[in-house]
């Protein structure tokens, strides 16, 4: 039969079909673990184990391949059992069965192939979603590149993934980030950093295709340098450019030691990843550039502030050197001025952390050899991160100052060198970016020094002043006491979102102030003191509000009359936002250590959030896992009243709690979630709603929500991130406060119970017992009574009902939770729905009691004397500690009942 089967299969599947025949089941299993097959044909009576046992073994060893069971038994039970154990099909040995076998095998292989493709597509889709989520959590470019290469190596199951990042001009390789699962030669790939891109043949191929490129066998291709192919053992390569607006920003290379590894489907999937990654990487790069520009602007602002002060040059050296050292992370900094007549550089006092004695005695003549060292016009900034890199004529000075590394940048003013800035001893050494930044600041610092030296000359030179005025990084203005803007520079027009300076000059000054009444106070202070440095809000042409830092001075005539005001504005909106967030978080942190009461703490958090975002409507929902209800310990709203505990199964609050992710919901997004069945609108609909989970390291305990009823753009994604960080912080505080409150209440309980059982007797004991229990359990009712009439009724000795005491009445036990307590002689509790569980209990039904806890009153001989319980109208979870407290009181009551008898 085997010969007939083999012949039929080769005729149908082709002569090149590999068919491995084994004699026993053990040999077959070893072959399956050693090699990969498309299908397994197993005889039911395989030596060593029957077909069903073989199927079970294959499944147990997780050998994922189709199995067709062949048997001479026409037994339906065996067929069903084989399919249950994972067989793909079942063939009975009957006359001519081998002619049917090839079509069954083909169908099984096709089905297995389709299944594997579906599973692979699902795996890649999940991996892409995970990649998108992971890359969305950071804006650090290096971290994003590491995530990309690591995830791509995992998704494509390759040994190596590498991203090459070019410079902005696409001339050289700026960075190389690789993930090498085989721990090969990453240093070899790193050697490509700084290499000219035009030297790499694959660059032209990628530029030609402008899409994924598959190299089936790198050993047969001249697109990759042979030394890299040989050293890393490269065979199959998939390369795909990462482009933004048809401009490449990086290239992703996937490689493996197997030839012909990648398919067109892999290329399409890699292209999809590349398109998403390109956008994320470009956003991260832009974000870092914006942060760097903001950092530089802050420094330039400081220099601009110095620029506005008329002082002796020596008075600004100290401030300039400290500012420069802080900006680039240098340990020390000194400025040397240049005298062109003597060609001498002289260190100026004071320097930042440079001894005055050293600076006073330091000067040297600039030789031709040193000219290229500090002259920005010929060589640009100079970096020496090792002592041997410092020019020989400067070695004595470097030794005198104890220099470990340095960055030198010439200061140019009007095309002339006026000095050199020396930044010294940066931990880890100076970088080209430090040189670029210092190059920018050097020119500005030169302007500061020149303005201090030549203030009178600059005041007479309108052309020079106009050049600075037009190109300043701050908005400059001049206005009259009546509020007419006489002069403004383009920077100010852009800051206030006007199309040009002329449009800005047509607007009265008081319309630019967000709070016009503040201008009068500003004017009075300015005229009284002459200068005023102040921060306030302005209103742009589009209605947006921005924070500005204003350095202003008053202009007077020879007689002292006020002619007008002039000053410079710097946009500090982002800085104010960061400061407001920091102050809010600090206030919450400090409040958590000083405020004991949670209600007071929530109010303080509300006030702190007002510093940053609109929070006219805010509430905190805490989840009780035992009752399934949300409680609202803090609720402030313009329209809705604080709700009682609710389940909130289909609300936005429950949605955030369920998915565990911060959400910003607009009216449109709410509508979509309603259509999807995720939400049901509860309460007054908000124009913009924002909720974040209150998440501790162990669990999510609730949701923090703010909402705005008018403005659909009231909140941004940044607001959501900030609120999420507050929510995480607040959750930990709540958890700690709850623990502290639980400990305080436990001490209070013990004190009150001790007082109860030791101070009172007779009816006074009974009355105090029910009142104390109701207060400790925070319920409306508590009751204790003794059994009578053969244990069918309870005579009430004391009943606490919403502040009032009653006694001397009885009720039937049948159909009440008290019956369970007394019949079992143990405590029982019902956290919610008690009145529905015991509809025959008139007291529970009448009062619509939700929560109930009860314990038996036992005599000295262990007999049940009566019942003691507490119950309320709200759901409440009860614990073993609550039951223990009831038992303590019950024992004392039992003793008193026996004594009175």
FENKA-V329976 format. One record per run of one state. SS is the DSSP state (helix for helix, strand for strand, loop for the rest). FROM is the first residue (numbers start at 1). LEN is the number of residues. Records with the same first field share a line. If there is no record, write none. Layout:
BEGIN
SS=FROM-LEN ; FROM-LEN
END
This chain:
BEGIN
loop=1-1 ; 14-10 ; 35-4 ; 44-3 ; 48-3 ; 61-5 ; 72-4 ; 85-4 ; 93-4 ; 136-5 ; 157-3 ; 167-5 ; 181-5 ; 191-5 ; 200-1 ; 210-3 ; 216-2 ; 221-5 ; 233-3 ; 245-2 ; 257-7 ; 308-5 ; 329-3 ; 340-4 ; 348-4 ; 353-3 ; 361-2 ; 366-2 ; 375-7 ; 385-2 ; 390-2 ; 402-4 ; 414-2 ; 425-7 ; 454-1 ; 461-1 ; 472-3 ; 480-5 ; 489-1 ; 496-5 ; 506-3 ; 514-3 ; 530-1 ; 540-5 ; 557-5 ; 572-1 ; 595-3 ; 610-7 ; 625-4 ; 637-9 ; 647-5 ; 660-3 ; 676-12 ; 696-4 ; 709-8 ; 760-2 ; 778-3 ; 789-4 ; 802-2 ; 807-2 ; 813-4 ; 825-3 ; 831-3 ; 838-4 ; 848-3 ; 859-5 ; 873-7 ; 901-1
helix=2-12 ; 25-10 ; 51-10 ; 76-9 ; 97-39 ; 141-16 ; 186-5 ; 197-3 ; 201-9 ; 218-3 ; 226-7 ; 264-44 ; 313-16 ; 356-5 ; 368-7 ; 387-3 ; 392-10 ; 432-22 ; 455-6 ; 462-10 ; 490-6 ; 501-5 ; 509-4 ; 517-13 ; 573-22 ; 598-12 ; 652-8 ; 667-9 ; 717-43 ; 762-16 ; 817-8 ; 834-4 ; 842-6 ; 880-21
strand=24-1 ; 39-5 ; 47-1 ; 66-6 ; 89-4 ; 160-7 ; 172-9 ; 196-1 ; 213-3 ; 236-9 ; 247-10 ; 332-8 ; 344-4 ; 352-1 ; 363-3 ; 382-3 ; 406-8 ; 416-9 ; 475-5 ; 485-4 ; 513-1 ; 531-9 ; 545-12 ; 562-10 ; 617-8 ; 629-8 ; 646-1 ; 663-4 ; 688-8 ; 700-9 ; 781-8 ; 793-9 ; 804-3 ; 809-4 ; 828-3 ; 851-8 ; 864-9
END
